[in-house]
């Protein structure tokens, strides 16, 4: 088992040790995000900072709601002069309740992220551990069930095979879901990252399973691993497009 874990980690690190910087044009990202747990019939947000009144752009994502604030919402804004974010106020309306929350912001750059704590009505930097753990667990468990079903339908029954299956997938799919969760809470561009990650995972799992699984013929095993991961790729794409990251 130690050799299996070593092979998986070695292949993963060998792939990600080479990193290239790239740049590309894209739509302007928000200057500030606020993640609001849950969804509401009516939600609105306004950011008042350094004399500017910036309306928020609201989007629901089934499990939570995002309020995003953009520089382009400020008329004739000079990007060469950063905003003084030391006295920012967020006016947030949730259904019929309105809250005024003061919190410093950077006033420069993009994608500054906060989560609204519904109990204390304060802003927490980033996203919460509980949120991230629940989303990672949901995606990981769904993937294990789907891929496990494929292995079962393809006739794999030996206890050793299933132990290997759990070890390998907890490492590879766990790594994948942590990487997906490390970015913005909503990002359709992550689809492209998912495809790259899954391609690497397919290579890793094919090598590990073909070297270690003794049940049934190698050709059958090869296509079982391939089919399981292709289906999990589509499942992962559904999660990215429909649920928070």
C-alpha positions as CSV (number, residue, x, y, z in Angstrom):
1,X,0.0,0.0,0.0
2,X,2.9,2.4,0.8
3,X,4.2,1.9,-2.7
4,X,0.8,2.8,-4.2
5,X,0.6,6.0,-2.3
6,X,4.2,6.8,-3.3
7,X,3.5,6.3,-7.0
8,X,0.4,8.5,-6.9
9,X,2.1,11.3,-5.0
10,X,5.2,11.1,-7.2
11,X,3.1,11.4,-10.4
12,X,1.0,14.2,-9.0
13,X,4.0,16.3,-7.9
14,X,5.9,15.6,-11.1
15,X,3.0,17.1,-13.1
16,X,2.5,20.2,-11.0
17,X,6.1,21.1,-10.4
18,X,6.2,22.8,-13.9
19,X,4.1,26.0,-13.8
20,X,3.9,28.6,-16.5
21,X,2.7,32.2,-16.2
22,X,0.1,33.1,-18.8
23,X,-2.1,36.1,-19.4
24,X,-5.4,36.6,-21.3
25,X,-8.2,39.0,-21.8
26,X,-11.5,38.3,-19.9
27,X,-14.5,40.1,-18.4
28,X,-13.6,42.3,-15.5
29,X,-13.7,40.4,-12.2
30,X,-15.4,41.9,-9.2
31,X,-13.5,44.1,-6.9
32,X,-15.3,42.6,-3.9
33,X,-17.4,39.5,-3.4
34,X,-19.8,38.8,-0.5
35,X,-21.0,35.2,-0.1
36,X,-24.4,35.1,1.6
37,X,-25.4,31.6,2.9
38,X,-28.8,30.5,1.5
39,X,-31.1,32.1,-1.1
40,X,-33.7,34.8,-0.7
41,X,-36.8,36.1,-2.6
42,X,-35.2,39.5,-2.6
43,X,-31.6,40.4,-1.9
44,X,-29.7,43.6,-2.7
45,X,-26.4,45.2,-1.8
46,X,-24.7,48.6,-1.9
47,X,-21.1,49.4,-1.1
48,X,-20.4,53.0,0.2
49,X,-16.7,53.7,0.2
50,X,-14.5,56.8,-0.3
51,X,-17.5,58.9,-1.4
52,X,-18.6,56.3,-4.0
53,X,-21.9,54.5,-4.0
54,X,-21.5,51.2,-5.8
55,X,-24.5,49.0,-6.5
56,X,-24.0,45.3,-6.1
57,X,-24.7,42.6,-8.7
58,X,-26.7,39.7,-7.2
59,X,-26.7,36.1,-8.3
60,X,-28.2,33.0,-6.6
61,X,-26.4,29.6,-6.9
62,X,-28.9,27.2,-5.3
63,X,-27.1,26.9,-2.0
64,X,-25.8,30.5,-1.5
65,X,-26.0,34.0,-2.9
66,X,-23.3,36.3,-4.2
67,X,-23.2,40.1,-4.1
68,X,-20.4,41.4,-6.4
69,X,-19.2,44.9,-6.7
70,X,-17.3,46.2,-9.8
71,X,-15.1,49.1,-10.6
72,X,-17.0,49.7,-13.9
73,X,-20.1,50.5,-11.8
74,X,-18.3,53.7,-10.7
75,X,-18.8,56.5,-13.3
76,X,-15.5,57.9,-14.7
77,X,-13.4,55.9,-12.2
78,X,-9.7,56.5,-12.3
79,X,-8.0,53.1,-11.9
80,X,-4.6,54.7,-11.3
81,X,-5.9,56.0,-7.9
82,X,-6.8,53.3,-5.4
83,X,-9.9,53.6,-3.3
84,X,-9.5,54.4,0.4
85,X,-11.2,51.4,1.7
86,X,-10.6,52.1,5.4
87,X,-14.2,53.1,6.1
88,X,-16.3,51.0,3.8
89,X,-20.0,50.3,4.6
90,X,-22.1,47.6,3.0
91,X,-25.9,48.0,3.0
92,X,-27.4,44.5,2.5
93,X,-31.1,43.8,2.1
94,X,-32.3,40.2,2.7
95,X,-36.0,40.0,2.0
96,X,-37.5,42.7,4.2
97,X,-34.5,43.1,6.5
98,X,-31.8,45.6,5.9
99,X,-28.3,45.5,7.5
100,X,-25.5,48.1,7.6
101,X,-22.1,46.4,8.0
102,X,-18.8,48.3,8.2
103,X,-15.7,46.5,7.1
104,X,-12.4,47.7,5.6
105,X,-11.6,46.7,2.1
106,X,-8.3,46.9,0.1
107,X,-9.6,49.4,-2.4
108,X,-7.4,48.0,-5.1
109,X,-7.1,44.8,-7.0
110,X,-9.8,42.2,-7.6
111,X,-11.7,39.3,-6.1
112,X,-11.5,40.4,-2.4
113,X,-13.8,37.8,-0.8
114,X,-16.0,37.9,2.3
115,X,-18.6,35.7,3.8
116,X,-21.6,37.2,5.7
117,X,-21.9,35.6,9.1
118,X,-25.7,35.4,9.6
119,X,-25.4,35.0,13.4
120,X,-23.1,37.9,14.1
121,X,-24.0,40.0,11.0
122,X,-20.3,40.6,10.3
123,X,-18.1,39.9,7.4
124,X,-15.5,37.1,7.5
125,X,-12.6,37.2,5.1
126,X,-12.7,34.3,2.6
127,X,-15.0,31.4,3.0
128,X,-15.7,29.3,6.1
129,X,-14.2,25.9,6.8
130,X,-17.6,24.4,7.3
131,X,-18.8,25.5,3.9
132,X,-15.7,24.3,2.1
133,X,-15.7,20.9,3.9
134,X,-19.3,20.3,3.1
135,X,-19.0,21.1,-0.6
136,X,-15.8,19.0,-0.9
137,X,-17.4,16.1,0.9
138,X,-20.5,16.3,-1.4
139,X,-18.5,16.3,-4.6
140,X,-16.1,13.6,-3.3
141,X,-18.8,11.3,-2.0
142,X,-20.8,11.6,-5.2
143,X,-17.7,10.8,-7.3
144,X,-16.9,7.7,-5.2
145,X,-20.4,6.4,-5.5
146,X,-20.5,7.0,-9.3
147,X,-17.1,5.4,-9.9
148,X,-17.7,2.6,-7.4
149,X,-20.9,1.7,-9.3
150,X,-19.0,1.4,-12.5
151,X,-16.4,-0.9,-10.9
152,X,-19.2,-3.0,-9.4
153,X,-21.2,-3.2,-12.7
154,X,-18.0,-4.3,-14.5
155,X,-17.7,-7.2,-12.1
156,X,-15.0,-6.2,-9.6
157,X,-15.7,-7.9,-6.3
158,X,-12.5,-8.7,-4.6
159,X,-11.8,-7.0,-1.3
160,X,-8.3,-6.0,-2.3
161,X,-9.6,-4.3,-5.4
162,X,-12.0,-2.2,-3.4
163,X,-9.4,-1.2,-0.9
164,X,-7.1,0.0,-3.7
165,X,-10.1,1.8,-5.3
166,X,-10.8,3.7,-2.1
167,X,-7.1,4.6,-1.4
168,X,-6.5,5.8,-5.0
169,X,-9.7,7.7,-5.4
170,X,-9.5,9.4,-2.0
171,X,-6.1,10.7,-3.0
172,X,-6.8,11.7,-6.6
173,X,-10.3,12.9,-6.3
174,X,-9.6,14.5,-2.9
175,X,-6.7,16.4,-4.5
176,X,-9.0,17.4,-7.4
177,X,-11.8,18.7,-5.2
178,X,-9.4,20.7,-2.9
179,X,-8.0,22.4,-6.0
180,X,-11.4,23.2,-7.3
181,X,-12.4,24.6,-4.0
182,X,-9.2,26.8,-3.7
183,X,-10.5,29.4,-6.2
184,X,-13.5,31.7,-6.4
185,X,-16.8,30.4,-5.1
186,X,-18.3,30.5,-8.6
187,X,-16.2,30.2,-11.7
188,X,-17.4,28.5,-14.9
189,X,-13.8,28.8,-16.3
190,X,-12.9,26.0,-13.8
191,X,-14.4,23.6,-16.3
192,X,-11.1,24.0,-18.3
193,X,-9.1,23.3,-15.1
194,X,-11.3,20.3,-14.4
195,X,-10.6,18.8,-17.8
196,X,-6.8,19.2,-17.2
197,X,-7.0,17.7,-13.7
198,X,-9.1,14.8,-14.8
199,X,-6.7,14.0,-17.7
200,X,-3.9,13.8,-15.2
201,X,-6.0,11.7,-12.8
202,X,-6.8,9.3,-15.6
203,X,-3.1,8.8,-16.4
204,X,-2.3,8.3,-12.7
205,X,-5.1,5.9,-12.0
206,X,-4.5,3.8,-15.1
207,X,-0.9,3.3,-14.1
208,X,-1.6,2.6,-10.5
209,X,-4.6,0.2,-11.1
210,X,-2.9,-1.7,-13.9
211,X,0.2,-2.2,-11.7
212,X,-1.7,-3.3,-8.6
213,X,-5.1,-4.8,-9.4
214,X,-5.0,-8.5,-10.0
215,X,-8.7,-9.1,-10.7
216,X,-9.8,-9.7,-14.3
217,X,-7.9,-8.8,-17.5
218,X,-5.9,-5.7,-18.0
219,X,-7.9,-4.5,-21.0
220,X,-11.1,-4.7,-19.1
221,X,-9.5,-2.8,-16.2
222,X,-8.2,-0.1,-18.5
223,X,-11.6,0.7,-20.0
224,X,-13.3,0.4,-16.5
225,X,-11.0,3.1,-15.1
226,X,-11.4,5.2,-18.3
227,X,-15.2,5.0,-18.2
228,X,-15.4,5.7,-14.5
229,X,-13.3,8.9,-14.8
230,X,-15.1,10.1,-18.0
231,X,-18.4,9.9,-16.2
232,X,-17.0,11.6,-13.1
233,X,-15.7,14.4,-15.4
234,X,-19.3,15.0,-16.6
235,X,-20.5,14.9,-13.0
236,X,-17.8,17.4,-12.0
237,X,-18.8,19.7,-14.8
238,X,-22.4,19.6,-13.6
239,X,-21.3,20.5,-10.1
240,X,-19.2,23.5,-11.4
241,X,-22.1,24.8,-13.5
242,X,-24.8,24.3,-10.9
243,X,-23.4,24.4,-7.4
244,X,-20.9,26.6,-5.5
245,X,-17.2,25.7,-5.6
